Amino acid sequence: MIDTPFDYMEVIKEVPRDPELKYRIEPLRSLLIQMYPIINDSHNLKHGLLLGILGDWGTGKTSLLYALESFFEDYMGYPAVFFDAWKYQEDPHPLISLVTKIKEKAQGRNRGNLTRAIKTIAKLALPVVDFGLRAVTSGTVGGGYGIKDIKKVIDDTGEFFLEYSSVYEKSHRLLKEAVSKFIKTYNVTSDPHNKQNWESFIGDAIQPGDSAEKHLIILVDDLDRLLPGKAIRIFELLRFYLLDIPDTVVIMAINDRILIPAIEKEFELSTGGDESKDLPGGKDFMEKVFHWTFEIPFVSWGTYGNYLQKTVFSSLEDCQFQNEMFDLFLELDPLSYRKWVRIKNRILSERRNGRINGFGDIWICALKECFPSIEWFLRDFPAFEEDLRKSNSLAELKVKYPQKLQKLAEKATGDNSVFKRPAENWQIFEKHR
């Protein structure tokens, strides 16, 4: 039987509803300890709460959301709904899909209440202007109608817009009533095994009985994967409809480096480049709409070395050059969790194919992942790459490849796609060869 690459490589996938996360998601416990009191105290606010988990792509935001879903549902007994925003970007009214997911957890009268709210919201998904014109003329604009016909269209369409506005208010009221009743009467049947695992993980920091009131937890992921206009629309829909509902907590995981420019473009806010404009920027907008934010940092070997060895690099424990490899990693700037996995996967792949015969081979693997422009450069010079792998130091190659080594350094120091300080990190790579 032929082994596939997936037999030995770690596929980048999100953590499922698995409460045994203490060896997988390092920031989870501290995040929960910070987040829970804010959610618990929000009951006194008489409105919803919007929290943000901010971090770059690959830092583990989605995995954290899955963990939070399990924590609130399995341990705290709250209704929790996971909403992949990008899957519903083509929906005329994505809120319908979200409320439908809430309805799936409801029982009895609550299902009927949520169904009525969905039907009312669905009226808002119709193409408004064309609907009004068709209702009056049984056709569309430009169908050979006279002035009297057009006047009638305008008058009756105006009445339609008034009715449309009242539907907005009605749908908001129905949803607020339905969700509030759903939260108060919700009962979850938790898996005892899951609950025990959470108890051992959280300890005495948070107890299920700490809160007298339940909350609806809505976890929104991948908003930053949408086109700017669609991302802002879903964002505004959730704010308008949900944040007026008491005990409703919306937790969004977003790459703020992506969403902030989208907000600035959508609302024509200041980007900070023109000092003559006394306008708020995208960061000001984020601070205004989110009640609280939590940042997920990159992972440094110095801080999380033991954690990374237990999780990402455990399959390289018998590697002959492990110590040299970890010495290099220790000095590098922090990387995303996904990038650490990619480095490991590349090393394992080459090792599987018999290409790891010295530390130079591991060095090349890490170099290509940390400086993508170098990988592109080396494709054109396979002989140069082969000598890079085999040589004991870069100094040995200066006579044979002076120009290529200089170009290699230029590529690295100018490549900030992974490191914010590429020049300093290139010096670290040089030092270890």
N, C-alpha and C positions, 0 to 999 in steps of 0.2 A: 504494500500500500504506500503510495507516494504522499509524503507530508506536504501540507500546504503552508504558505507563509503564516497563516493565522494559527498554526499549531504552536508557534514559538514567539509570535509578536503580539504585543498588547494593542488591540484595536481601540482607537479613541471612541469611547462610548460614554453616555451619561450614566451616573449611578442610579440604579432602580430604587424602588421603595424598600430599601434595606436599612434597618436601624443600626446594624453593626458597622458604623462608619468611622469609628475613632482612628482607624489606621488608614483611612482613605481620604478624609477631608479634614485637614489640620485645623482650619479656622472655625469649624462648626460649633464647638462647645462655647467658645468665647462669643461668637455671634449670637447664639441663643441667649446667653446670659445678659448680653446688652439689649437684645431686641424684646425679650419677653416682658420686662417691666413697662416698656413703652406701650406695648399692645394692651397689657392689663390695665394700665391707667387710662387708656383712651376711652374706656366705658363712660367716664365722667364728662367727655367732650360732647356727647350727644350727636356725633356725626362720625363719618368714616375716617380712616387713616390711610395715608399713602406713604409707603416706605420704599426706598431704593437700595438695591445691592449693586454697587458700581465696581466695574473692573474691566480690564482689557479682555479681548477674546482669548480663550484658552486658560483663564485663571480658575475655572471651576465653578462659575456662577450657576450653570444649569444643574450641576451635581448638588450644589447647595440648596437649590429650590426643591429638588426631589427629596432631599433629606428633611427640609422644613415641612414639606407635605406630609411625610411620614410622622414627624415629631408631633405636629398639631393634630393630625387625624388619629394616630395610633396611641399616642401618649396622653395628649391633653383632651381628646374627645371632641375636638372642634371639627365642623365640616371644612374640608380643604379641597379646593378646585385648582387643578393645574391647567393653564391656558397657554398653548403654543401660539403666540400671536401671528407668526408668519404663515401658519396653515390657513388662517382665515382672512388673509389680506384681500382676497377677491370677493368676499362676502359683501353684499350691498349694505348690510348692517351687522358687523361682527358681534355686536352685543347680543344678538339673538342666539348665536352659537354658544356664547358664554353662559347666558341664562339657561339654555337648554342643558348644559353640563351641570349647573346647579340643580335643575329640576330632576336629573337622574339620581340625585342623592335624597330627594324629598319623598314623602309618603303621604297618603290620604289627601286631606284638603289642601295641603301645601302644594301638591302637584297641580291641582286645579287652579290655585291662585297664581302660580308661576306660568301656567299655560295661558291664562287670560292676559298676563303682562306681556308674554311673548307675542300673542296675536296683535296686541295694540302696538307694540314696537314694530311689528312687521309692516304696519301701514306706512311707517316712515321710510321703509326701504324702497317704496315705489318711486319711479322717476317722476318727480313732482310736477314739473311744468307740462311735460308731455301727457301725463295722466289727466291734468286739468283740461288741457285742450281737447283731448280725445273724449272726455266726458261731455263736453259741450257740443263739439262739432262732429263727432264720430269719424274724425279724420285727423290730419295733421296740418301744420301751418303750410301755406302755399298751395292749398287745394282749390283755388279759384273762388275764394269767398270774397264778398263785397265788404264795404266799409261797415254796414250794419252788423254783418256777421262778426267782423273783427272786434267791434265794440262789445258785442255780446260775450265774446271769448274773454276779453279783458275784464269785464264786470264779474262774470261768473268765476273766472280764475282767481280774482281777488277774494271772493267768498271761499274758494277752495283753500287759499293760503291761510285764512283765518281758522278754518276747520283744522288744517294741518298743524297750526300752532297749538290749538287746543289738544290735539292728539299727543303732542310733545309733553304737555303738562300731565295729561291723563296717564300716559305710559310711565312717566317718572313716578307718579303717585302710586300706581298699581304695583310697580316693581318694589318701591320702598316698603309698602305694606306686606307684600308677599315674602320678601327676603327677611324682614324683621320677624314675622311669624315663624318662618322656617328656622331661623337661628334659635329662637326660644324653645322650640319643640324638638330640635334635632337630637337624636340618640345614635351613637355609633357602637358597633360591636367590635371591640379591638381584639386582636390576636394576643393572648397572654404572653406568648414567647416574645413578640415584638415589644410589648410593654416592659417586660423584664429587662430586655436589652437596653431600652432607653433609660430605665431606672439606674442601671449600672453605669451607663455612659454619663448621664447628667448628675447623678449623685443627689446631694441635698440642695443643689443650687436652685432647682425648680421642681415644685411638686404639683401634680394635677389638681389638687384641692386648693391651690393658691388663689385661683380666680373663681368668684361666685357666678360670673357671667360667661356665656359662650361667645365666641366670635366666629364670623365667617372669614376664612382665610382664602384669598384669591391670589395665586402665584402666576405672574405673567412673565413669559420668557420670550427671547428672540425678537423683541420690539426693534432692536437695532439692525436686524437683518432685512427690514422692510425698506422700500423706497421712502424718502423723507416725508412726502405728503401723506402716504398711507400710515406711516408710523405715528405721525402727529394726530391723524384722525382717530385712530384706535385709542391713543393716549387721552385725547379730549373726551371721547365717548365714555371711557371708564371713569374719568374725573367727574363728568357731569352727572352720570346716572348713579354711581356707586358711593361717592364720597359724602353724599347727604344721608346715607343710610347708617344709623348707629350700629356699632359693633361689627362693621365691615372693614376688613384690613386688606388692602391691595399691596402686594409685595412684588415689585418689578426688578428683574435682573437686567441691567443694560450696560452696554459699553458707552460710557459718557463721552469718550473721545469721538465716537461716531454720532451720537444723538445730539450733542450740543451744537455742532455745525449745522445739522439738519434743522434744529429749532431756529437758529439764527437766520438761515436762509428762508424758512417758511414765514417767519414773522418780521423779517427785515430788521433784525436787531443788530446792534454794534458787535463787530468781531474783535474789537480791541485794537484794530490796525489804524483806525482814523481817530486821532485824539480830539479832533474838532467836533466829533459827534458825542453829545452828552446823553447817550442812550444806554439802557441796560444791555447786557450780553446774554449769551446762552447759559452761562453759569448762574447768573442772577435769576433767570427763569427757572432753572432746576431747583435752586434754593427756595424759590417762592412756592412751587407746586408740591415738592416733597416735604412731608413733615419731618422726616429724618432719613439720613442716608448712612450706609455702611460700605466701606471700601475693602475690596479683596485685593491684597497685594500680590506681586510676583513672589516666587519661592526662591530663596537663596539656600545654597548648600550649607552655608555656615549656620543658618537658623534651623533648617529642616533636614539636615543631613541624615539623621537617623530615620526620620519619617520617609525620606526618598529611598533610602536603602531597603526599608521594609516593604515599600510599595512598588516603586518604579524599577529599581535596579536589583531586586531580589534574585532575578534569574541570571545575574552576572556575578554571583557570589564566588564562583570558582574560576573567574577570569584571571589569567596569569598576571595581567597588568592592572588589576583593580586599584591598587594603592596609588599608582601614578595617575590613573584616570581621576580618582577622587581628589587628589592633590590639585589637579587642574581645575576641577569643578569648584573647589573651595574658594578659589580666588576670583572666579567670574562673578559678574553682577547677577542679581536675581533674574530668573527666567520664569515664563509661565509654566504651569504644571504640564500643559500639552507639549511644550517644547522639550521638557525633560523626557517625556515619554518618547518623543520623536528621536531624540539623541540615542536613547536606549534601543529603540527599534532598529535604527540604522546600524548600530554596533552589532546587535544580534543577527541581523540579516547578513552582514558581511562575515561575521564569525561562522554562521551556518554554511556559507559558501567557501570557507577556508581562506578568507581574505584577512583575517586578524592574525598576523604573524609577529607583530611587534607593537610597541606603544605608538609608533608613527601611524599605524592604521587606525587606531582609536582616535588619535589626534585629528586626523583628516575627517573622520566621521563627525566629531564635535564641531570642527571648523566649518564644514559645509552647512550644518544646521544653524550655526550662529551667524554666519555671513553668507546668505544665499547668493550674493553676487560672485563670491569665490567659486561656488559650485559651477555656475555658468561659465566662468573664466576657465576653469580646469578642464571642462569638456573639450575644449579646443586643443589641449596640450596633454594628452594621456601619458606621454613619456616623462614629462615634467612631474606630473602627479605621482607616477610610479617611483621616481627618485625621491620625491618628498616623503613618501611612505617608508622607504628603505633607509634613508640617511639617518644618522644618529643626531644630527643637529642641522639647523638652517645654515650655519656658517660653512659647512662642508660644500654647500651648493652655490655659494656666492661666485665662485670662479666660473662654474659651468653655466649658471643661469642668472647673471646679474640683473638683466633687464626684467626677466619674468618675476624674480623675487621682489623687485621694486614695484612692479605692477600688482603683485599679490598684496603687498602692503597698502598700496593706494586703494585697491578694491575694498580691503577690510576697513580701513580708517574712514572711508566714505560711505560705508553701508550701515545706516542706522535703522534698518528694518527690524532688528531684534534688540540691539542695545541702544540705550540713549547715549552711551559713551563708547562708541566703537573703537576709537584710537586706544583708549586705556585697556580695553579688553583684548585688542590685537596684541598689545605689548605683553599681556599675560600669556597668550598663546606662544609668542616668540620666546618668552622666558622658559617655557616648559619644553622647548626643542633646542 
